[in-house]
């Protein structure tokens, strides 16, 4: 599980609250709050 503000690496992350997918293109990208529901917890 990853949270907003973390840098978990490249990949696809799914919001635990609503299922919105966020894709990080670079290992230095930081997880944003969910663009749909403002959730802060993601799963790979």
N, CA, C, O and CB atoms as a CASP TS submission, in Angstrom:
PFRMAT TS
TARGET T0000
AUTHOR 0000-0000-0000
METHOD Language model
MODEL 1
PARENT N/A
ATOM      1  N   UNK     1       0.856  -1.179   0.000  1.00  0.00           N
ATOM      2  CA  UNK     1       0.000   0.000   0.000  1.00  0.00           C
ATOM      3  C   UNK     1       0.899   1.239   0.000  1.00  0.00           C
ATOM      4  O   UNK     1       1.903   1.282   0.711  1.00  0.00           O
ATOM      5  CB  UNK     1      -0.972   0.000   1.236  1.00  0.00           C
ATOM      6  N   UNK     2       0.541   2.227  -0.786  1.00  0.00           N
ATOM      7  CA  UNK     2       1.296   3.470  -0.878  1.00  0.00           C
ATOM      8  C   UNK     2       0.376   4.642  -0.565  1.00  0.00           C
ATOM      9  O   UNK     2      -0.841   4.551  -0.722  1.00  0.00           O
ATOM     10  CB  UNK     2       1.934   3.630  -2.282  1.00  0.00           C
ATOM     11  N   UNK     3       0.967   5.730  -0.126  1.00  0.00           N
ATOM     12  CA  UNK     3       0.192   6.905   0.259  1.00  0.00           C
ATOM     13  C   UNK     3       0.627   8.133  -0.528  1.00  0.00           C
ATOM     14  O   UNK     3       1.733   8.183  -1.067  1.00  0.00           O
ATOM     15  CB  UNK     3       0.331   7.166   1.756  1.00  0.00           C
ATOM     16  N   UNK     4      -0.266   9.129  -0.586  1.00  0.00           N
ATOM     17  CA  UNK     4       0.040  10.405  -1.212  1.00  0.00           C
ATOM     18  C   UNK     4       1.340  10.956  -0.635  1.00  0.00           C
ATOM     19  O   UNK     4       1.563  10.914   0.575  1.00  0.00           O
ATOM     20  CB  UNK     4      -1.120  11.409  -1.010  1.00  0.00           C
ATOM     21  N   UNK     5       2.191  11.473  -1.514  1.00  0.00           N
ATOM     22  CA  UNK     5       3.464  12.042  -1.088  1.00  0.00           C
ATOM     23  C   UNK     5       4.630  11.076  -1.177  1.00  0.00           C
ATOM     24  O   UNK     5       5.785  11.502  -1.149  1.00  0.00           O
ATOM     25  CB  UNK     5       3.347  12.532   0.304  1.00  0.00           C
ATOM     26  N   UNK     6       4.352   9.787  -1.283  1.00  0.00           N
ATOM     27  CA  UNK     6       5.423   8.796  -1.399  1.00  0.00           C
ATOM     28  C   UNK     6       5.911   8.720  -2.842  1.00  0.00           C
ATOM     29  O   UNK     6       5.214   9.134  -3.768  1.00  0.00           O
ATOM     30  CB  UNK     6       4.939   7.407  -0.919  1.00  0.00           C
ATOM     31  N   UNK     7       7.113   8.187  -3.016  1.00  0.00           N
ATOM     32  CA  UNK     7       7.685   7.960  -4.348  1.00  0.00           C
ATOM     33  C   UNK     7       7.878   6.453  -4.510  1.00  0.00           C
ATOM     34  O   UNK     7       8.987   5.945  -4.349  1.00  0.00           O
ATOM     35  CB  UNK     7       9.053   8.742  -4.540  1.00  0.00           C
ATOM     36  N   UNK     8       6.784   5.733  -4.833  1.00  0.00           N
ATOM     37  CA  UNK     8       6.858   4.269  -4.897  1.00  0.00           C
ATOM     38  C   UNK     8       7.508   3.705  -6.158  1.00  0.00           C
ATOM     39  O   UNK     8       7.707   2.495  -6.260  1.00  0.00           O
ATOM     40  CB  UNK     8       5.493   3.713  -4.783  1.00  0.00           C
ATOM     41  N   UNK     9       7.838   4.565  -7.115  1.00  0.00           N
ATOM     42  CA  UNK     9       8.438   4.093  -8.355  1.00  0.00           C
ATOM     43  C   UNK     9       7.459   4.102  -9.508  1.00  0.00           C
ATOM     44  O   UNK     9       6.272   4.381  -9.337  1.00  0.00           O
ATOM     45  CB  UNK     9       8.984   2.709  -8.169  1.00  0.00           C
ATOM     46  N   UNK    10       7.984   3.788 -10.702  1.00  0.00           N
ATOM     47  CA  UNK    10       7.131   3.759 -11.895  1.00  0.00           C
ATOM     48  C   UNK    10       6.071   2.686 -11.764  1.00  0.00           C
ATOM     49  O   UNK    10       6.292   1.644 -11.148  1.00  0.00           O
ATOM     50  CB  UNK    10       7.968   3.520 -13.158  1.00  0.00           C
ATOM     51  N   UNK    11       4.915   2.956 -12.352  1.00  0.00           N
ATOM     52  CA  UNK    11       3.881   1.937 -12.365  1.00  0.00           C
ATOM     53  C   UNK    11       2.481   2.490 -12.299  1.00  0.00           C
ATOM     54  O   UNK    11       2.247   3.693 -12.416  1.00  0.00           O
ATOM     55  CB  UNK    11       4.086   1.010 -11.243  1.00  0.00           C
ATOM     56  N   UNK    12       1.559   1.570 -12.107  1.00  0.00           N
ATOM     57  CA  UNK    12       0.135   1.866 -12.095  1.00  0.00           C
ATOM     58  C   UNK    12      -0.355   1.671 -10.662  1.00  0.00           C
ATOM     59  O   UNK    12      -0.120   0.626 -10.054  1.00  0.00           O
ATOM     60  CB  UNK    12      -0.659   0.952 -13.110  1.00  0.00           C
ATOM     61  N   UNK    13      -1.028   2.672 -10.133  1.00  0.00           N
ATOM     62  CA  UNK    13      -1.519   2.628  -8.760  1.00  0.00           C
ATOM     63  C   UNK    13      -3.016   2.882  -8.765  1.00  0.00           C
ATOM     64  O   UNK    13      -3.502   3.755  -9.483  1.00  0.00           O
ATOM     65  CB  UNK    13      -0.786   3.664  -7.865  1.00  0.00           C
ATOM     66  N   UNK    14      -3.747   2.115  -7.959  1.00  0.00           N
ATOM     67  CA  UNK    14      -5.200   2.189  -7.934  1.00  0.00           C
ATOM     68  C   UNK    14      -5.656   2.727  -6.583  1.00  0.00           C
ATOM     69  O   UNK    14      -5.261   2.217  -5.534  1.00  0.00           O
ATOM     70  CB  UNK    14      -5.830   0.803  -8.215  1.00  0.00           C
ATOM     71  N   UNK    15      -6.491   3.764  -6.620  1.00  0.00           N
ATOM     72  CA  UNK    15      -7.019   4.350  -5.388  1.00  0.00           C
ATOM     73  C   UNK    15      -7.857   3.312  -4.648  1.00  0.00           C
ATOM     74  O   UNK    15      -8.743   2.690  -5.235  1.00  0.00           O
ATOM     75  CB  UNK    15      -7.864   5.618  -5.693  1.00  0.00           C
ATOM     76  N   UNK    16      -7.576   3.128  -3.363  1.00  0.00           N
ATOM     77  CA  UNK    16      -8.298   2.152  -2.553  1.00  0.00           C
ATOM     78  C   UNK    16      -9.758   2.580  -2.377  1.00  0.00           C
ATOM     79  O   UNK    16     -10.645   1.730  -2.297  1.00  0.00           O
ATOM     80  CB  UNK    16      -7.618   1.981  -1.176  1.00  0.00           C
ATOM     81  N   UNK    17     -10.008   3.871  -2.319  1.00  0.00           N
ATOM     82  CA  UNK    17     -11.339   4.405  -2.042  1.00  0.00           C
ATOM     83  C   UNK    17     -12.291   4.313  -3.240  1.00  0.00           C
ATOM     84  O   UNK    17     -13.443   3.908  -3.084  1.00  0.00           O
ATOM     85  CB  UNK    17     -11.224   5.841  -1.604  1.00  0.00           C
ATOM     86  N   UNK    18     -11.808   4.692  -4.458  1.00  0.00           N
ATOM     87  CA  UNK    18     -12.731   4.758  -5.599  1.00  0.00           C
ATOM     88  C   UNK    18     -12.300   3.962  -6.828  1.00  0.00           C
ATOM     89  O   UNK    18     -13.088   3.803  -7.759  1.00  0.00           O
ATOM     90  CB  UNK    18     -12.913   6.173  -5.996  1.00  0.00           C
ATOM     91  N   UNK    19     -11.055   3.456  -6.850  1.00  0.00           N
ATOM     92  CA  UNK    19     -10.606   2.658  -7.984  1.00  0.00           C
ATOM     93  C   UNK    19      -9.968   3.444  -9.116  1.00  0.00           C
ATOM     94  O   UNK    19      -9.590   2.859 -10.131  1.00  0.00           O
ATOM     95  CB  UNK    19     -11.741   1.904  -8.519  1.00  0.00           C
ATOM     96  N   UNK    20      -9.840   4.756  -8.966  1.00  0.00           N
ATOM     97  CA  UNK    20      -9.184   5.579  -9.996  1.00  0.00           C
ATOM     98  C   UNK    20      -7.738   5.125 -10.168  1.00  0.00           C
ATOM     99  O   UNK    20      -7.042   4.865  -9.186  1.00  0.00           O
ATOM    100  CB  UNK    20      -9.239   7.095  -9.623  1.00  0.00           C
ATOM    101  N   UNK    21      -7.293   5.031 -11.412  1.00  0.00           N
ATOM    102  CA  UNK    21      -5.924   4.625 -11.708  1.00  0.00           C
ATOM    103  C   UNK    21      -5.043   5.862 -11.887  1.00  0.00           C
ATOM    104  O   UNK    21      -5.408   6.802 -12.592  1.00  0.00           O
ATOM    105  CB  UNK    21      -5.879   3.735 -12.975  1.00  0.00           C
ATOM    106  N   UNK    22      -3.884   5.845 -11.240  1.00  0.00           N
ATOM    107  CA  UNK    22      -2.876   6.898 -11.402  1.00  0.00           C
ATOM    108  C   UNK    22      -1.615   6.205 -11.908  1.00  0.00           C
ATOM    109  O   UNK    22      -1.182   5.205 -11.335  1.00  0.00           O
ATOM    110  CB  UNK    22      -2.610   7.693 -10.040  1.00  0.00           C
ATOM    111  N   UNK    23      -1.028   6.728 -12.972  1.00  0.00           N
ATOM    112  CA  UNK    23       0.179   6.130 -13.546  1.00  0.00           C
ATOM    113  C   UNK    23       1.359   7.063 -13.302  1.00  0.00           C
ATOM    114  O   UNK    23       1.317   8.245 -13.643  1.00  0.00           O
ATOM    115  CB  UNK    23      -0.001   5.853 -15.071  1.00  0.00           C
ATOM    116  N   UNK    24       2.406   6.513 -12.709  1.00  0.00           N
ATOM    117  CA  UNK    24       3.638   7.269 -12.506  1.00  0.00           C
ATOM    118  C   UNK    24       4.631   6.839 -13.575  1.00  0.00           C
ATOM    119  O   UNK    24       4.898   5.648 -13.738  1.00  0.00           O
ATOM    120  CB  UNK    24       4.222   7.047 -11.066  1.00  0.00           C
ATOM    121  N   UNK    25       5.176   7.802 -14.299  1.00  0.00           N
ATOM    122  CA  UNK    25       6.077   7.514 -15.415  1.00  0.00           C
ATOM    123  C   UNK    25       7.547   7.475 -15.030  1.00  0.00           C
ATOM    124  O   UNK    25       8.379   6.999 -15.802  1.00  0.00           O
ATOM    125  CB  UNK    25       5.883   8.530 -16.482  1.00  0.00           C
ATOM    126  N   UNK    26       7.874   7.972 -13.844  1.00  0.00           N
ATOM    127  CA  UNK    26       9.274   8.075 -13.458  1.00  0.00           C
ATOM    128  C   UNK    26       9.431   7.682 -11.998  1.00  0.00           C
ATOM    129  O   UNK    26       8.506   7.858 -11.205  1.00  0.00           O
ATOM    130  CB  UNK    26       9.810   9.502 -13.699  1.00  0.00           C
ATOM    131  N   UNK    27      10.596   7.150 -11.637  1.00  0.00           N
ATOM    132  CA  UNK    27      10.818   6.715 -10.251  1.00  0.00           C
ATOM    133  C   UNK    27      10.898   7.897  -9.286  1.00  0.00           C
ATOM    134  O   UNK    27      10.868   7.698  -8.072  1.00  0.00           O
ATOM    135  CB  UNK    27      12.099   5.889 -10.159  1.00  0.00           C
ATOM    136  N   UNK    28      11.001   9.133  -9.808  1.00  0.00           N
ATOM    137  CA  UNK    28      11.042  10.310  -8.925  1.00  0.00           C
ATOM    138  C   UNK    28       9.673  10.964  -8.768  1.00  0.00           C
ATOM    139  O   UNK    28       9.533  11.918  -8.003  1.00  0.00           O
ATOM    140  CB  UNK    28      12.036  11.333  -9.462  1.00  0.00           C
ATOM    141  N   UNK    29       8.651  10.463  -9.488  1.00  0.00           N
ATOM    142  CA  UNK    29       7.300  11.024  -9.364  1.00  0.00           C
ATOM    143  C   UNK    29       6.711  10.725  -7.992  1.00  0.00           C
ATOM    144  O   UNK    29       6.930   9.654  -7.424  1.00  0.00           O
ATOM    145  CB  UNK    29       6.382  10.465 -10.464  1.00  0.00           C
ATOM    146  N   UNK    30       5.965  11.685  -7.474  1.00  0.00           N
ATOM    147  CA  UNK    30       5.310  11.553  -6.171  1.00  0.00           C
ATOM    148  C   UNK    30       3.827  11.254  -6.390  1.00  0.00           C
ATOM    149  O   UNK    30       3.198  11.843  -7.269  1.00  0.00           O
ATOM    150  CB  UNK    30       5.496  12.849  -5.312  1.00  0.00           C
ATOM    151  N   UNK    31       3.267  10.344  -5.595  1.00  0.00           N
ATOM    152  CA  UNK    31       1.836  10.044  -5.707  1.00  0.00           C
ATOM    153  C   UNK    31       1.018  11.270  -5.297  1.00  0.00           C
ATOM    154  O   UNK    31       1.218  11.815  -4.211  1.00  0.00           O
ATOM    155  CB  UNK    31       1.457   8.814  -4.828  1.00  0.00           C
ATOM    156  N   UNK    32       0.099  11.705  -6.163  1.00  0.00           N
ATOM    157  CA  UNK    32      -0.753  12.843  -5.826  1.00  0.00           C
ATOM    158  C   UNK    32      -1.990  12.366  -5.069  1.00  0.00           C
ATOM    159  O   UNK    32      -2.245  11.164  -5.000  1.00  0.00           O
ATOM    160  CB  UNK    32      -1.164  13.615  -7.101  1.00  0.00           C
ATOM    161  N   UNK    33      -2.761  13.293  -4.500  1.00  0.00           N
ATOM    162  CA  UNK    33      -4.081  12.888  -4.001  1.00  0.00           C
ATOM    163  C   UNK    33      -4.884  12.385  -5.204  1.00  0.00           C
ATOM    164  O   UNK    33      -4.657  12.834  -6.328  1.00  0.00           O
ATOM    165  CB  UNK    33      -4.827  14.090  -3.264  1.00  0.00           C
ATOM    166  N   UNK    34      -5.795  11.481  -4.983  1.00  0.00           N
ATOM    167  CA  UNK    34      -6.601  10.929  -6.076  1.00  0.00           C
ATOM    168  C   UNK    34      -7.330  12.070  -6.799  1.00  0.00           C
ATOM    169  O   UNK    34      -7.985  12.893  -6.158  1.00  0.00           O
ATOM    170  CB  UNK    34      -7.624   9.874  -5.535  1.00  0.00           C
ATOM    171  N   UNK    35      -7.216  12.120  -8.146  1.00  0.00           N
ATOM    172  CA  UNK    35      -7.883  13.186  -8.895  1.00  0.00           C
ATOM    173  C   UNK    35      -9.409  13.084  -8.877  1.00  0.00           C
ATOM    174  O   UNK    35     -10.094  14.068  -9.154  1.00  0.00           O
ATOM    175  CB  UNK    35      -7.404  13.174 -10.316  1.00  0.00           C
ATOM    176  N   UNK    36      -9.944  11.915  -8.558  1.00  0.00           N
ATOM    177  CA  UNK    36     -11.404  11.733  -8.554  1.00  0.00           C
ATOM    178  C   UNK    36     -12.006  11.995  -7.180  1.00  0.00           C
ATOM    179  O   UNK    36     -12.982  12.737  -7.064  1.00  0.00           O
ATOM    180  CB  UNK    36     -11.763  10.321  -9.009  1.00  0.00           C
ATOM    181  N   UNK    37     -11.433  11.391  -6.131  1.00  0.00           N
ATOM    182  CA  UNK    37     -12.084  11.471  -4.812  1.00  0.00           C
ATOM    183  C   UNK    37     -11.213  12.105  -3.731  1.00  0.00           C
ATOM    184  O   UNK    37     -11.637  12.233  -2.582  1.00  0.00           O
ATOM    185  CB  UNK    37     -12.489  10.094  -4.367  1.00  0.00           C
ATOM    186  N   UNK    38      -9.984  12.504  -4.104  1.00  0.00           N
ATOM    187  CA  UNK    38      -9.030  13.093  -3.153  1.00  0.00           C
ATOM    188  C   UNK    38      -8.524  12.094  -2.125  1.00  0.00           C
ATOM    189  O   UNK    38      -8.000  12.480  -1.080  1.00  0.00           O
ATOM    190  CB  UNK    38      -9.668  14.257  -2.440  1.00  0.00           C
ATOM    191  N   UNK    39      -8.682  10.802  -2.426  1.00  0.00           N
ATOM    192  CA  UNK    39      -8.172   9.760  -1.526  1.00  0.00           C
ATOM    193  C   UNK    39      -6.658   9.787  -1.451  1.00  0.00           C
ATOM    194  O   UNK    39      -5.999  10.377  -2.306  1.00  0.00           O
ATOM    195  CB  UNK    39      -8.642   8.382  -1.982  1.00  0.00           C
ATOM    196  N   UNK    40      -6.103   9.146  -0.425  1.00  0.00           N
ATOM    197  CA  UNK    40      -4.660   9.198  -0.227  1.00  0.00           C
ATOM    198  C   UNK    40      -3.993   7.826  -0.154  1.00  0.00           C
ATOM    199  O   UNK    40      -2.778   7.752   0.032  1.00  0.00           O
ATOM    200  CB  UNK    40      -4.361   9.953   1.021  1.00  0.00           C
ATOM    201  N   UNK    41      -4.746   6.748  -0.295  1.00  0.00           N
ATOM    202  CA  UNK    41      -4.180   5.404  -0.210  1.00  0.00           C
ATOM    203  C   UNK    41      -4.319   4.701  -1.572  1.00  0.00           C
ATOM    204  O   UNK    41      -5.380   4.720  -2.197  1.00  0.00           O
ATOM    205  CB  UNK    41      -4.885   4.579   0.914  1.00  0.00           C
ATOM    206  N   UNK    42      -3.221   4.085  -2.003  1.00  0.00           N
ATOM    207  CA  UNK    42      -3.195   3.379  -3.289  1.00  0.00           C
ATOM    208  C   UNK    42      -2.653   1.966  -3.103  1.00  0.00           C
ATOM    209  O   UNK    42      -1.883   1.689  -2.183  1.00  0.00           O
ATOM    210  CB  UNK    42      -2.338   4.150  -4.320  1.00  0.00           C
ATOM    211  N   UNK    43      -3.079   1.083  -4.001  1.00  0.00           N
ATOM    212  CA  UNK    43      -2.519  -0.256  -4.075  1.00  0.00           C
ATOM    213  C   UNK    43      -1.943  -0.434  -5.474  1.00  0.00           C
ATOM    214  O   UNK    43      -2.410   0.191  -6.426  1.00  0.00           O
ATOM    215  CB  UNK    43      -3.596  -1.353  -3.752  1.00  0.00           C
ATOM    216  N   UNK    44      -0.916  -1.297  -5.598  1.00  0.00           N
ATOM    217  CA  UNK    44      -0.305  -1.488  -6.922  1.00  0.00           C
ATOM    218  C   UNK    44      -1.277  -2.114  -7.909  1.00  0.00           C
ATOM    219  O   UNK    44      -0.921  -2.341  -9.065  1.00  0.00           O
ATOM    220  CB  UNK    44       0.940  -2.360  -6.809  1.00  0.00           C
TER
END
